[in-house]
Amino acid sequence: MSSRGNWGSRVGFILAAAGSAVGLGNIWRFPYITGKNGGALFVLIYIGCVIVLGLPVMLAEFALGRATAKNPVGAFQAIRPGTKWHYTGFLGVLTGVMILSFYSVIAGWTLGYCYKSLSGQLAALGKGQAAALFRSFIASPWQLILLLGIFMVLTVHIVAKGVSAGLEKYSKILMPALFLIMLLLMVRSLTLPGAEKGLLFYLKPDFAKINGRVFLEAMGQAFFSLSLGLGTMLTYGSYLGKKENLVSSAAWVAVLDTSVAILAGFIIFPALFSQNMAPDQGPGLVFAILPVIFAHMPGGMGFAALFFLLLAVAALTSTISILEVPVAFLIDEKKWPRRRAAWLMGALAFAFGIPSALSGGGMKFFSRLPVVHVDFLSLWDKVWGNVALSVGSLLIAIFVAHVWKTANALAEITAGGVSFRLARLWVMAIKYVCPLLILVVLVSQFF
């Protein structure tokens, strides 16, 4: 017997959807992309991209999900039965499993570093020592597989409990906890000597640095940060009642997601500049650079433990939403019990995650794949985290605008007398602006 479920409250839905969007991309990726692209200028363009690109596609996913009350596969079948459009839903289900597989490996790193902070292993580290410690850590196969397993079990446990008792209940705990930890870390970072230099970099735009790459990176970050393209927002929308206001819900999700990214900058840039370190440190910023900063500040190990706990919480709010996509497919289409569906998909993602866990040096083959000459985790991130999400979002925008038709989508959005003053702008965005921008982001992945 299926156990689909519904949201128990509007607040619970918004926190769960925001938790889906909030993840390592906000706290790990956003700061180093911002640092690489000029600080405040990038932040302004990023916020603009969230409004112009992210919000219209998110609203389209919510509307499609609620109108059909189905998972991504079932939603396309319900609107256009007998066509090939349901393959877009299958792409979302497959993308969810694959992203969960490598994302949970990185999430496991946060647990490992939280332990290292509490046990004092990060104390008194120099830059070279921190980088060497990280290389040694990601080359430890059994340790990483164990951490992957722990994180996957946490994720499955929450999803198996259902929509209201699992996703909603834990989101109501995890999201406030995430904001509380961020505020504590921000206060500590802003009180460090020299923090004002970081604030200047983060808050004062330098328009001389504007170029096409900054816009492209901002579009990509806004797009991927909001969890669009794999059907998460569509699935979450399918659990909504007709009385819920989709417009304000989408706005709240975008505001909360963007707030977490902005707060992350207020934590990291003052800390970086207080230690006279460059802001454009790249992807290694969190695991190879920040431990050096923690090691040289008063109370640094407590600060470090809180920071990596923050990353773990942010990752968990995302992994439970990613797992929900394939689980909803099995519940709706195959009539599986939720618990069995959650454990099966979790086990599948764990199995696919093992090559990513071995790709940091644990096994030579996965650490540098033949032909492509990159590690397995980086390849999977590129294929599923970038290309597949872009394709999925592009197809969703085209389907809602040109197959389902914007008139039907607007009827769903305004159901129950909801006012949507920007309806004409949304129609123009979902028909023309979003597909064009998504196509630009997609093509850029190959250059």
Wavefront OBJ file of the C-alpha trace (Angstrom):
o trace
v 0.000 0.000 0.000
v 1.379 3.439 -0.947
v 2.201 5.971 1.782
v 2.472 9.218 -0.142
v 1.665 11.756 2.581
v 1.160 15.538 2.703
v 2.693 18.542 4.424
v 1.261 19.224 7.856
v 1.750 23.005 7.667
v 2.826 25.771 5.306
v 5.803 26.634 7.530
v 6.933 23.009 7.444
v 6.752 22.945 3.654
v 8.697 26.198 3.267
v 11.412 25.064 5.683
v 11.670 21.675 3.949
v 11.831 23.236 0.472
v 14.356 25.807 1.673
v 16.336 22.989 3.283
v 16.341 21.216 -0.069
v 17.850 24.282 -1.706
v 20.274 25.000 1.151
v 23.286 22.735 1.049
v 27.027 22.557 0.575
v 26.625 24.798 -2.475
v 25.599 27.706 -0.239
v 28.300 27.358 2.418
v 31.138 25.614 0.590
v 30.786 26.652 -3.076
v 29.279 30.157 -2.808
v 32.160 31.735 -0.831
v 34.960 30.487 -3.085
v 33.028 31.383 -6.267
v 32.363 34.828 -4.779
v 36.029 35.226 -3.845
v 37.130 34.235 -7.338
v 34.737 36.699 -8.986
v 35.349 39.934 -7.132
v 33.261 39.746 -3.971
v 30.385 42.232 -3.690
v 29.911 42.594 -7.450
v 29.305 38.857 -7.814
v 26.839 38.879 -4.904
v 24.710 41.572 -6.567
v 24.618 39.722 -9.896
v 23.897 36.433 -8.105
v 20.841 37.899 -6.346
v 19.606 39.207 -9.700
v 20.003 35.740 -11.242
v 18.023 34.126 -8.396
v 15.138 36.491 -9.168
v 15.272 36.308 -12.975
v 16.227 32.642 -13.461
v 15.637 30.700 -10.260
v 12.238 31.900 -9.087
v 10.347 31.382 -12.398
v 11.588 27.789 -12.786
v 10.903 26.984 -9.125
v 7.336 28.297 -9.446
v 6.866 26.189 -12.596
v 8.000 23.056 -10.716
v 5.702 23.798 -7.753
v 2.724 24.333 -10.075
v 3.359 21.156 -12.087
v 3.785 19.090 -8.933
v 0.660 20.359 -7.185
v -1.499 20.139 -10.317
v -0.712 16.443 -10.781
v 0.027 15.339 -7.181
v 2.660 13.063 -8.707
v 6.395 12.384 -8.737
v 8.414 13.705 -11.749
v 7.649 10.662 -13.951
v 3.953 10.570 -13.061
v 3.569 14.346 -13.474
v 4.672 14.330 -17.124
v 2.584 11.222 -17.834
v -0.498 12.842 -16.285
v -0.232 15.987 -18.427
v 0.857 14.328 -21.689
v 0.086 10.581 -21.569
v 1.401 8.453 -24.391
v 4.285 10.784 -25.233
v 8.010 10.651 -24.494
v 7.893 13.540 -22.012
v 7.908 11.194 -19.016
v 11.566 10.467 -19.825
v 12.272 13.935 -18.419
v 10.928 12.610 -15.115
v 13.065 9.470 -15.381
v 16.087 11.730 -15.931
v 15.212 13.506 -12.674
v 14.909 10.230 -10.746
v 18.227 8.944 -12.103
v 19.909 12.302 -11.488
v 18.678 12.252 -7.886
v 20.262 8.857 -7.177
v 23.545 9.820 -8.828
v 23.841 13.225 -7.137
v 23.013 11.643 -3.787
v 25.821 9.121 -4.344
v 28.691 11.624 -4.624
v 27.104 14.417 -2.564
v 26.929 12.076 0.440
v 30.664 11.402 0.097
v 31.412 15.126 0.494
v 28.830 15.276 3.294
v 30.807 12.508 4.998
v 33.896 14.721 4.859
v 32.073 17.277 7.031
v 31.427 14.611 9.694
v 35.079 13.567 9.561
v 36.311 17.125 9.995
v 33.847 17.794 12.794
v 35.464 14.869 14.650
v 38.972 16.124 13.794
v 38.076 19.527 15.259
v 36.727 18.086 18.499
v 39.699 15.722 18.889
v 42.237 18.535 18.403
v 43.711 17.204 15.132
v 43.313 20.616 13.463
v 45.166 22.504 16.208
v 48.349 24.426 15.272
v 48.217 23.491 11.577
v 50.178 25.406 8.963
v 48.945 25.785 5.386
v 51.057 22.901 4.066
v 50.094 20.664 6.983
v 46.353 21.349 6.491
v 46.569 20.524 2.788
v 48.539 17.330 3.554
v 46.000 16.312 6.219
v 43.145 16.735 3.735
v 44.963 14.703 1.053
v 45.586 11.938 3.564
v 41.963 12.051 4.746
v 40.362 11.689 1.291
v 42.819 8.901 0.422
v 41.596 6.744 3.338
v 39.115 4.401 1.600
v 37.577 2.570 4.539
v 37.184 5.721 6.596
v 35.396 7.528 3.753
v 33.140 4.556 2.974
v 32.184 4.396 6.679
v 31.364 8.124 6.744
v 29.403 7.752 3.497
v 27.430 4.922 5.106
v 26.716 6.915 8.274
v 25.412 9.876 6.317
v 23.304 7.676 4.050
v 21.709 5.925 7.045
v 20.818 9.323 8.583
v 19.249 10.392 5.280
v 17.267 7.183 4.776
v 16.065 7.188 8.397
v 14.460 10.631 7.962
v 12.934 9.971 4.522
v 11.532 6.583 5.621
v 9.457 8.319 8.304
v 7.364 10.096 5.671
v 6.518 13.609 4.543
v 5.060 15.064 7.740
v 6.801 12.878 10.361
v 10.129 12.786 8.487
v 10.891 15.554 5.980
v 8.791 18.235 7.676
v 9.558 17.341 11.295
v 13.328 17.232 10.828
v 13.388 20.324 8.589
v 11.707 22.263 11.407
v 14.634 21.240 13.623
v 17.532 21.368 11.157
v 16.799 24.701 9.464
v 16.519 26.807 12.662
v 19.607 25.003 13.994
v 21.468 25.872 10.802
v 20.592 29.579 11.092
v 21.499 29.628 14.799
v 24.932 28.096 14.167
v 25.522 30.515 11.287
v 24.666 33.540 13.430
v 27.029 32.357 16.201
v 29.837 31.849 13.686
v 29.152 35.198 12.018
v 29.400 37.083 15.321
v 32.698 35.328 16.080
v 34.093 36.056 12.622
v 33.069 39.721 12.622
v 34.839 40.315 15.953
v 38.223 39.049 14.688
v 41.021 41.642 14.271
v 41.116 42.823 10.640
v 37.594 41.576 9.870
v 36.666 44.975 8.408
v 38.869 44.275 5.367
v 36.773 41.207 4.601
v 33.558 43.223 4.976
v 34.869 45.833 2.548
v 35.628 43.129 -0.030
v 32.205 41.531 0.501
v 30.039 44.662 0.599
v 31.688 47.240 -1.685
v 31.256 46.341 -5.396
v 34.122 46.981 -7.798
v 32.338 47.464 -11.123
v 35.660 47.489 -12.974
v 35.729 43.699 -12.490
v 32.485 43.065 -14.364
v 32.759 40.638 -17.303
v 30.931 37.772 -18.997
v 32.464 35.122 -16.751
v 31.050 36.782 -13.614
v 27.532 36.678 -15.093
v 27.971 33.080 -16.215
v 29.226 31.927 -12.805
v 26.420 33.826 -11.053
v 23.776 32.193 -13.268
v 25.242 28.755 -12.632
v 25.442 29.283 -8.871
v 21.885 30.656 -8.613
v 20.532 27.850 -10.734
v 22.241 24.956 -8.943
v 21.786 26.451 -5.475
v 17.986 26.310 -5.715
v 17.861 22.529 -6.406
v 16.191 22.961 -9.782
v 16.152 20.416 -12.587
v 15.939 17.020 -10.882
v 12.312 17.330 -9.753
v 12.807 18.006 -6.038
v 10.625 21.117 -6.058
v 8.118 19.343 -8.299
v 7.933 16.449 -5.814
v 7.646 18.779 -2.802
v 4.925 20.712 -4.639
v 2.986 17.485 -5.182
v 2.412 17.191 -1.413
v 0.780 20.651 -1.239
v -2.916 21.395 -0.840
v -4.776 23.736 -3.200
v -5.064 26.450 -0.555
v -1.309 27.053 -0.340
v 0.069 30.204 -1.966
v 2.713 28.984 -4.437
v 3.960 32.482 -5.247
v 4.797 33.508 -1.688
v 6.111 29.998 -0.904
v 8.573 30.159 -3.816
v 9.643 33.651 -2.722
v 10.248 32.474 0.860
v 12.309 29.490 -0.303
v 14.481 31.734 -2.500
v 14.927 34.291 0.299
v 15.935 31.655 2.872
v 18.310 29.910 0.453
v 19.972 33.173 -0.581
v 20.194 34.313 3.056
v 22.222 31.224 3.965
v 24.657 31.898 1.106
v 24.994 35.575 2.117
v 25.531 34.639 5.779
v 28.244 32.173 4.735
v 30.134 35.087 3.175
v 29.890 37.050 6.422
v 31.485 34.081 8.206
v 34.276 33.258 5.763
v 35.575 36.548 4.305
v 36.183 38.376 7.623
v 37.978 35.242 8.876
v 40.095 35.012 5.710
v 41.125 38.660 5.755
v 41.814 38.573 9.503
v 44.586 36.072 8.721
v 45.788 38.006 5.640
v 44.735 35.206 3.274
v 43.508 35.725 -0.296
v 39.751 35.303 -0.896
v 40.140 33.386 -4.184
v 41.356 30.105 -2.657
v 39.183 27.810 -4.806
v 37.365 24.571 -3.886
v 39.946 23.652 -1.230
v 38.942 26.704 0.815
v 36.854 24.850 3.405
v 38.970 21.759 4.058
v 42.527 22.880 3.288
v 42.487 26.630 4.085
v 39.917 27.325 6.810
v 41.512 24.839 9.276
v 44.625 27.034 9.167
v 42.527 30.051 10.121
v 40.805 28.140 12.928
v 44.165 26.952 14.253
v 45.416 30.530 14.660
v 42.456 32.192 16.330
v 41.324 32.166 19.980
v 38.838 29.349 20.573
v 39.514 28.154 17.049
v 38.776 24.461 17.580
v 35.322 25.199 18.943
v 34.768 27.528 15.983
v 35.941 24.769 13.621
v 33.684 22.103 15.162
v 30.665 24.416 14.873
v 31.518 25.251 11.263
v 31.813 21.623 10.125
v 28.653 20.759 12.071
v 26.970 23.564 10.110
v 28.148 22.010 6.849
v 26.841 18.602 7.931
v 23.402 20.033 8.805
v 23.223 21.902 5.487
v 24.190 18.745 3.612
v 21.559 16.665 5.430
v 18.746 19.100 4.565
v 19.691 18.555 0.908
v 20.261 14.792 0.914
v 16.828 14.045 2.379
v 15.178 16.074 -0.402
v 17.277 14.439 -3.117
v 16.394 10.944 -1.865
v 12.705 11.876 -1.780
v 12.613 12.150 -5.612
v 13.319 8.459 -6.407
v 11.378 7.354 -3.306
v 8.266 9.236 -4.467
v 8.620 7.544 -7.868
v 8.548 4.056 -6.311
v 5.630 4.967 -4.032
v 3.497 6.498 -6.812
v 4.329 4.333 -9.801
v 5.237 0.972 -8.216
v 3.025 1.236 -5.080
v 5.944 0.402 -2.805
v 5.803 1.082 0.945
v 7.819 4.201 1.785
v 10.245 2.453 4.125
v 11.238 -0.178 1.562
v 11.568 2.443 -1.180
v 13.794 4.644 1.013
v 16.144 1.834 2.043
v 16.435 0.443 -1.494
v 17.241 3.809 -3.075
v 19.575 4.662 -0.206
v 21.433 1.361 -0.703
v 21.654 2.023 -4.444
v 23.056 5.524 -3.888
v 25.535 4.118 -1.338
v 26.781 1.547 -3.869
v 27.219 4.205 -6.556
v 28.935 6.419 -3.975
v 31.789 3.977 -3.328
v 33.738 4.928 -6.511
v 33.497 8.598 -5.476
v 34.738 7.688 -1.993
v 37.744 5.949 -3.588
v 38.525 8.767 -6.033
v 40.650 10.911 -3.716
v 43.546 8.462 -3.773
v 41.931 5.392 -2.219
v 42.092 3.543 -5.568
v 44.270 4.617 -8.459
v 41.737 3.828 -11.208
v 38.971 6.021 -9.723
v 41.442 8.756 -8.729
v 42.411 9.380 -12.352
v 40.097 7.830 -14.884
v 41.481 6.828 -18.290
v 40.574 9.009 -21.300
v 38.979 11.859 -19.285
v 41.953 12.111 -16.861
v 39.933 13.348 -13.879
v 38.816 11.656 -10.668
v 35.457 9.867 -10.553
v 33.823 12.313 -8.108
v 34.665 15.310 -10.311
v 33.353 13.523 -13.396
v 30.082 12.549 -11.651
v 29.687 16.112 -10.384
v 30.118 17.440 -13.927
v 27.780 14.915 -15.584
v 24.980 14.839 -12.996
v 25.455 17.974 -10.890
v 25.921 20.287 -13.868
v 24.875 18.859 -17.242
v 21.936 16.663 -16.158
v 20.455 19.402 -13.950
v 20.720 21.924 -16.793
v 19.035 19.558 -19.239
v 16.300 18.747 -16.710
v 15.552 22.398 -15.989
v 15.544 23.309 -19.661
v 13.041 20.529 -20.423
v 10.828 21.478 -17.453
v 10.720 25.138 -18.561
v 9.878 24.141 -22.158
v 7.233 21.643 -21.031
v 5.433 24.055 -18.679
v 5.553 26.981 -21.119
v 4.926 25.290 -24.468
v 3.349 21.868 -23.818
v 1.269 22.233 -20.647
v 0.863 25.931 -21.584
v 1.311 28.943 -19.316
v -2.467 29.479 -19.089
v -2.875 26.116 -17.338
v 0.138 26.759 -15.128
v -1.220 30.192 -14.145
v -4.601 28.657 -13.350
v -2.817 26.345 -10.892
v -0.675 29.144 -9.444
v -3.701 31.395 -8.838
v -6.010 28.613 -7.585
v -8.011 29.635 -4.537
v -7.939 33.302 -5.483
v -4.183 33.821 -5.054
v -3.059 37.168 -6.452
v -0.129 37.044 -8.893
v 0.622 40.589 -10.040
v 3.773 39.593 -11.906
v 2.010 36.936 -13.994
v 2.931 38.532 -17.333
v 6.582 38.796 -16.359
v 6.583 35.160 -15.218
v 5.073 34.050 -18.546
v 7.774 35.924 -20.479
v 10.491 34.529 -18.198
v 9.416 30.878 -18.384
v 8.754 31.038 -22.140
v 11.844 32.849 -23.351
v 14.283 34.207 -20.733
v 14.796 31.078 -18.611
v 15.251 28.599 -21.502
v 17.796 30.931 -23.099
v 19.761 31.452 -19.867
v 19.657 27.740 -18.987
v 20.900 26.925 -22.491
v 23.808 29.329 -21.989
v 24.666 27.658 -18.666
v 24.397 24.210 -20.276
v 26.643 25.058 -23.230
v 29.187 26.653 -20.904
v 29.687 23.283 -19.186
v 31.534 22.064 -22.289
v 33.992 24.964 -22.485
l 1 2 3 4 5 6 7 8 9 10 11 12 13 14 15 16 17 18 19 20 21 22 23 24 25 26 27 28 29 30 31 32 33 34 35 36 37 38 39 40 41 42 43 44 45 46 47 48 49 50 51 52 53 54 55 56 57 58 59 60 61 62 63 64 65 66 67 68 69 70 71 72 73 74 75 76 77 78 79 80 81 82 83 84 85 86 87 88 89 90 91 92 93 94 95 96 97 98 99 100 101 102 103 104 105 106 107 108 109 110 111 112 113 114 115 116 117 118 119 120 121 122 123 124 125 126 127 128 129 130 131 132 133 134 135 136 137 138 139 140 141 142 143 144 145 146 147 148 149 150 151 152 153 154 155 156 157 158 159 160 161 162 163 164 165 166 167 168 169 170 171 172 173 174 175 176 177 178 179 180 181 182 183 184 185 186 187 188 189 190 191 192 193 194 195 196 197 198 199 200 201 202 203 204 205 206 207 208 209 210 211 212 213 214 215 216 217 218 219 220 221 222 223 224 225 226 227 228 229 230 231 232 233 234 235 236 237 238 239 240 241 242 243 244 245 246 247 248 249 250 251 252 253 254 255 256 257 258 259 260 261 262 263 264 265 266 267 268 269 270 271 272 273 274 275 276 277 278 279 280 281 282 283 284 285 286 287 288 289 290 291 292 293 294 295 296 297 298 299 300 301 302 303 304 305 306 307 308 309 310 311 312 313 314 315 316 317 318 319 320 321 322 323 324 325 326 327 328 329 330 331 332 333 334 335 336 337 338 339 340 341 342 343 344 345 346 347 348 349 350 351 352 353 354 355 356 357 358 359 360 361 362 363 364 365 366 367 368 369 370 371 372 373 374 375 376 377 378 379 380 381 382 383 384 385 386 387 388 389 390 391 392 393 394 395 396 397 398 399 400 401 402 403 404 405 406 407 408 409 410 411 412 413 414 415 416 417 418 419 420 421 422 423 424 425 426 427 428 429 430 431 432 433 434 435 436 437 438 439 440 441 442 443 444 445 446 447
